[in-house]
Amino acid sequence: RALAVAEELGAPAEVAGVRCSQACQALEEERIDEARRLVGEATTLSTLPHPMRRVSLRWVLGTAALMEGDLGVAEREFSNDLALAEEGQIVRHQANSLWGIARVRAAEGAVSQAAELHQRALALRHRIGDRCGVVDSLVGLATVVARDEPEGAARLVDAAIALRAQAGAMPT
């Protein structure tokens, strides 16, 4: 319905925003090619980062690459997204990009760097009241510290579960 309204209004930036949301949904359902197609459609309409969007188009591309194990492309997309987010002072996108880079570092085995990046993302998400983002950061941090600090990781996961329930969010 949002797409129909945005198209009826002739609002390209809003149509791009809907396409970005659809791309996120495609990622959650592991339809990576569709996510990339939707990003392409959104990019033709508006390439400007939008502070009201939950994620950016580059974040979608970075996450798709991460899901496929292409760490180089994932790092490039997340790093470029971080630079744009910092320039535009879009804190939510900064946190998302840091989370993405942390996931890349974790996949590379750079646990201490991954933990530090997850902590930075967590602080930003907490600052803006992004409870679902805080959940993602807590889980990400728990994942990287689990081997060396299993009790601490368990506490982080418990906190994430409690916050998710408090926020009324469903696990994906």
C-alpha positions in Angstrom: 0.0 0.0 0.0 2.9 2.4 0.8 4.3 1.8 -2.7 0.9 2.6 -4.3 0.6 5.8 -2.3 4.2 6.9 -3.1 3.7 6.2 -6.8 0.4 8.0 -6.8 2.0 11.1 -5.3 4.8 10.9 -7.8 7.3 11.0 -5.0 10.5 9.3 -6.2 12.3 9.5 -2.9 9.4 7.9 -1.1 9.2 5.2 -3.7 12.9 4.6 -3.2 12.3 4.3 0.5 9.6 1.7 0.0 11.9 -0.2 -2.3 14.6 -0.1 0.3 12.2 -1.6 2.9 11.2 -4.3 0.4 14.9 -5.0 -0.1 15.3 -5.5 3.7 12.4 -7.9 3.7 13.9 -9.8 0.8 17.2 -10.1 2.8 15.3 -11.4 5.8 13.8 -14.1 3.6 17.2 -14.8 2.0 16.1 -13.7 -1.4 19.4 -11.9 -2.1 19.0 -11.4 -5.9 15.6 -9.8 -5.3 17.1 -7.5 -2.6 19.8 -6.4 -5.1 17.1 -5.8 -7.8 15.1 -3.7 -5.4 18.2 -1.7 -4.5 18.8 -1.1 -8.2 15.3 0.2 -8.6 15.6 2.5 -5.6 18.9 3.8 -6.8 17.5 4.9 -10.1 14.9 7.0 -8.2 17.0 8.5 -5.4 20.6 8.0 -4.3 20.5 10.4 -1.4 20.8 8.8 2.0 17.6 9.3 3.9 17.7 9.7 7.7 14.2 8.3 8.2 15.0 5.0 6.6 15.8 2.1 8.9 18.8 1.2 6.7 20.5 2.5 3.6 20.7 1.0 0.2 24.5 0.4 0.6 23.8 -1.4 3.9 21.5 -3.8 2.0 24.2 -4.5 -0.6 26.8 -5.0 2.2 24.5 -7.4 4.0 23.8 -9.3 0.8 27.5 -9.7 0.2 28.1 -10.7 3.8 25.3 -13.4 3.5 27.1 -14.8 0.4 30.5 -14.7 2.1 32.0 -12.0 -0.1 33.8 -10.1 2.7 35.6 -7.7 0.4 32.4 -6.4 -1.2 30.7 -6.3 2.2 33.5 -4.3 3.7 33.5 -1.9 0.8 29.7 -1.3 1.0 29.6 -0.9 4.8 32.7 1.4 4.8 31.3 3.6 2.0 27.9 3.7 3.8 29.7 4.7 7.1 31.5 7.6 5.3 28.2 8.9 3.9 26.4 8.4 7.2 29.1 10.3 9.1 29.1 13.1 6.5 25.3 13.4 6.7 25.3 12.8 10.5 22.8 9.9 10.1 23.4 8.2 13.4 21.2 5.1 12.7 23.1 4.4 9.4 26.5 5.0 11.2 25.5 2.3 13.7 24.3 -0.1 11.0 27.5 0.3 9.1 29.6 -0.3 12.2 27.6 -3.4 12.9 28.3 -4.6 9.3 32.0 -3.9 9.5 32.0 -5.7 12.9 30.4 -8.8 11.2 33.1 -8.7 8.5 35.9 -8.5 11.2 34.3 -11.4 13.1 34.2 -13.5 9.9 37.9 -12.7 9.4 38.6 -13.8 12.9 39.5 -10.3 14.2 37.5 -10.8 17.4 38.8 -7.8 19.4 38.2 -5.4 16.5 34.7 -6.9 15.9 33.9 -6.5 19.6 35.0 -2.9 19.6 32.9 -2.1 16.5 29.9 -3.8 18.0 30.3 -1.7 21.1 30.5 1.5 19.1 27.3 0.5 17.2 25.6 -0.4 20.5 26.4 3.0 22.0 25.0 4.8 19.0 21.9 2.7 18.9 21.3 3.2 22.6 21.8 6.9 22.2 19.1 7.2 19.6 16.7 4.7 21.3 16.9 2.1 18.5 15.8 -0.9 20.7 15.8 -3.4 17.8 19.2 -2.1 16.8 20.4 -2.5 20.4 19.2 -6.1 20.2 21.2 -6.8 17.1 24.3 -5.2 18.6 23.9 -7.2 21.8 23.6 -10.5 19.8 26.6 -9.5 17.6 28.7 -8.7 20.6 27.7 -11.9 22.3 28.7 -13.9 19.2 32.2 -12.5 19.2 32.9 -12.8 22.9 31.2 -16.3 23.4 34.4 -18.3 23.0 36.4 -16.4 25.6 33.5 -15.2 27.8 30.6 -17.7 27.6 28.9 -16.4 30.8 29.1 -12.8 29.5 27.8 -13.8 26.1 24.9 -15.6 27.8 24.1 -12.4 29.8 24.2 -10.4 26.6 21.8 -12.8 24.8 19.5 -12.8 27.8 19.4 -8.9 27.7 18.7 -9.0 24.0 15.8 -11.5 24.5 14.3 -9.4 27.2 14.6 -6.1 25.2 13.1 -7.7 22.1 10.2 -8.9 24.2 9.8 -5.5 25.8 9.9 -3.8 22.4 7.2 -6.3 21.1 9.5 -7.4 18.3 9.4 -10.8 16.8 12.6 -12.7 16.1 13.5 -13.2 12.4 
